[in-house]
Amino acid sequence: MTFSFVQNMGGGAIFIFLILGIAYFILWVYCLIDVLRSNFKDQNMKLIWVVILLFAQGFGPIAYLILGKGSKTT
């Protein structure tokens, strides 16, 4: 079984998708490690951010980078 859209893409498009996928994976791992190593004002926030990162794949890491840094202790 082949996917016709994959056959019609040039090598450059596949390369770009691969690079973007690897970059997103690195961002996701960075955010997950940062959540696990950080201390939060409310201890439940760590669990909430882990759940968001695991189940909200599309916007979880971006939401953490924008919103999560403010809920950490210094």
N, C-alpha and C positions, 0 to 999 in steps of 0.2 A: 504494500500500500504506500503510495507516494503522495505527497502533498504538492499540488500544482503550483501554489504560490512560492514554495521553496525552489522549485525547478526554474521558475521564471525570474528569480532574483539573481542579480549578478554577484560576483564574488565580493565586490565592495560593500554591498548592502548587508551581506551575511557577516562580514568583518565588523561593520559598524554595530550591528545588533550584538555581536559577541563582546565587543569592547564595552558597550553600554551595560550589558548584563553583568559583566565582571565588575565594573565600577559600582553598580547598584549593590551587588553582593558584598563588596568591600565596605560600602557605606552601612549596610545592614549589620554586618559583623562588628564594625566600629561602634555603632549605637548600642548593640546588645552588650558588648563588653563594657562600655561606659556605664550603662545602667547597672550592671551587676557589680561593678567596682565602686559605685558612688553611694554616698549617704544622702538620703532625702529628708526633708523636714517631717514628712509623714511616712512611716515605714510601709504603709499600704501602696504608696506611689510607685515603689520599686516593682511590686507585683503587677500593678496596673500597666506600667510602661512595658514590662516584659510581655504581657498579654497583647498589648497593642502592637508591639513589634512582631510578634509571632503570627497574629491573625489579620492584621491590617497591612498586608505586604505592600500595597501600592503607596500609601501615604504615611505609614508608621514611622520610618526613619526620618522623614522630612518633618513630620509633626514633632518628633522628639527633639530634633535640632532647633526648632523654632520655640517650642513651648516647654520642653523638659528641663532645659538648663536653668530656668527660673525657680524650679521647685527643689533644687539641691541646696544642701547646707554648704557653707563656705569653709 
